[in-house]
């Protein structure tokens, strides 16, 4: 058995949980990484002293995204269920989760970051949802991005598949702060804004402000996940796009929209 893909520890007098993606350079968000994140959050959700979580990553990149192999038809339903469950666990977590990102922050990696708030990014960060380039979609980002940056900006990222740099991400509200040392800046934000507060009252504040938001994401995520598995993956281009990526070749689209011979 290899080491865990996630490092976890407590600091700031055990009031801050540190979660660090620890499989550089790609830090792929695969089933093992998701299970490790789930377990770490589960282990601390009832910690009465906890005030915040800081999520960052080892290496030059935050994450290249989700496992492409695990999005093939025989695994995609299970994979989507796992990552969407993690997204809900993060936005329902009773204390703030602060994300610190650097380098590539793509696909499932950006979805994780968007389930946190705030996000601090290094100047070299590149943030994007490239799924459409493989003829698939990003269910969690489809739900989270419009809430965070508005419909128009979300559509630009989701339809183009292009990445944007940290400064542009800050301009549109995707990133809250740009810092040469994003983890240090994330911890500084916690020190300045969270440490010293009542842990129990903070939980009420988080639950109160997120109540409607959580319900909206839960509802929309269920709809998009079902569409992904029951409709999108029943067409031909997603499988072609995923296989072309794995085989390092250009995809050949058939433009099969399902349920029609047009």
N, C-alpha and C positions, 0 to 999 in steps of 0.2 A: 504494500500500500504506500503510495506516495504521500508526501506531506500535504496538509490542508492547503487549498488555494487561497485561503483567507487568514490573515493575522488579526487577532483580537486582543485587546487589553483595556484596562481602566486606568485613567489618570485624573489629575486635578482632584486629589483626595477621593478618588473613586466616583466622582460625579460626572465624568465624561467617558463615554464608551468610544474607543477607537476601533474602526473597522478598516482594514487595509487589504485591497485586492493584491494578491501576492503570487501572481503567475506571469511575470513580465516575459517578453515585452508586450504581448498582446492583451493579457488579462481578460481572456475570453469569458463572456458570461454564459457558461454552459451549465448543465444540470448540477455538476459538482459545486460550482461556484454559487449557484442559486441556493442549493441545499445548505451550504455553509453560512451564507448570509441569513437565511431563514432561521437556522439554529441559533446563531449569535443574537439575533433580535429577540427570538423567543426566550432565550436564557436571561435576558435583562429587562424584559417588558414590565415586570412587576418589581423591579429594583426601586425602592422608595426614595433613594437618595439621588438617583440618576437625573441629570439636568439636560444633557445633550448627547448627541452622537456625531462624530466626525468621520466621514467616509472619504478615504483617499486611496491611492494606488502606488505600488512600487514601480520603479522603472521610468522610462521616458514617456510612457503613454498611460492614460487612465484606462481605456479599454477600446479595442477594435470592434467590440460589439458581441452579439450573440453567436453561438455556434451555428455555422451554415449547415453542417451535416445534420444537426438535430432539428432543422427546419424542413427536411425532406418529408414526404408524405407519411412514411411509417412512424415518424417520431413527432411530427409538428404539433399534434393536438396535446400530447403530454407536455411538450416543451412550452407551448403557449400557456397552458394551465399553470405551470410552475412559475414562469416569469411574471405572469399577471397576478398570481397570488402574492408574490414577493412585492410587487408594486403596491398592492393594496395594503400589505403589512407595513410598508414604509410610510404611506400617507396616513395610515391609522395609528402609527406609533405615537405614544403619548407625550414625547418630548421632541424638540426640533432635531432634525438630521441635517447637518451641514455637509455639502459635497465640495471637495477640493480636487480640481481636475487639471491635467496637463497633457500636452501632446494630443494624440488622437482621442477624441471622446465621441464615439460613433454608435449608431444603432442602439442595441440593448444597453450599452454603456451610457449613452445620453438619456435613455429612458430611466435608468437608475438615478442619474443626477437630477432629472426633472422631478422625480418622486421625493427628492430632498428640497430643503429651502433653508437658507440661501445657497447659491452656488458661487464659489470663488474659482477663478480660472487663471492659469499662468498665461503670460503674453503669447506663448507659442501654441496655445490650445487651438484645436480645430474641432468644431462641433457640428454634427450633421446626422441626418437619418438617410443613409444610402440605400435603404431596402428597395425602393422603386426601381433602382438600376438592375436589380435581380428579378424584377417582376413580382415582388411581394410587397407587403405593406408593413407598417410598424404599429401594431394595435395600441400599445400603451402610449406611444408618442402621439398617435392620432387623437387620443383623449386628453393627454396632459398638456401638449403644446398650445392648443387654442386657449386653455385656461391661463397659461403662463404668459404668452406673448400676443394673444389675439388671433382671430381667424385668418386674417390676411397674411401675417408673417408666418404662421404655422403652415399654411398651404404652400408658401414658397419653399420652405424646407422639405416638406413631405412630397411635393410634386417633382421637384428638381433633383432630389438626392444629393445636392451639393452641400459642402461644408462651409461654415463661416468662421472667421477668426474671433478671438476673444473680445476684441474691441467692438466689432460689429455685434457680437452676441450681447455685450453690455448695452449697446445703444438700443437694441430692441427689447431688452428686459429679460433675455434668457439667462444672462449671467449678472450677478449682483455686484461683483468686485473683480478687478484684474490685479493680480499681484505676482511679483517675481517668485514669491514663496507661498503658494496657495494654501498649503497645510498650515503654515504658521499664521497666515491671515485668517483662516477659518477658526483656529484656536483663539486668536486674538478677538475675533467677533464674539465667540462664546464667552471669553473672559469679560469683555466689556458689557455685553448685553444680557447674559444668562446667569453666570455665576453669582451667587448671593441671593438669588430669588428663592422663594418657597417652592420646593419640588412638587408638593401636592397642588398648590394653586396654579403652577405652570401647566400641569396636566389639564386642569379645568379650562385654562385659556386656550390651549391647543385644541382640545375637543370642541369647545364652543365655536372658535373661528372656522374650523374645518368641517363642521357638521354637514352643511349643504354640499360643499365641495366633494366630500367623500361619497355622498350618495350619488352625485352626478357622475363621478368617475366610475363607481361600481356599476351603475346602470349602463353607461356607454361602453365600458370595457367588455361587459358580457355580450352586448350586441355585436361589437366589432370582432371579438374572438370567434363567435359563432359564424359570422360572415367569412372570416378567414378560412376556417376549417371546412365549412359546409358549402361555400360557394367559390371563393378564390382558388383554393387548392384542388377544386374539381375541374379547373381549366388547365390548359397545357403549358402556358408560358411560365408560371412560377417554377415548375419542375425543371423546365429547360434553363431558366435563369440560374437556379441554384446549381444545377449540374455543370453548366458552362463555367460558372465561377470556380467550382472545385476542379474542373478539368483544364482551367486556364485557357479558355477559348472564347470566341465571340458567340453570343447567344443568337439563335435564329428564332424570331418571334412568329407565332402562328395567328396571334390576335384572336384567339378563341374566347368569346365572352360567355360561353356556357348557355345552354338552353336555346341555342339558335344556330342555324346553318349560314347566317349572313356573314 
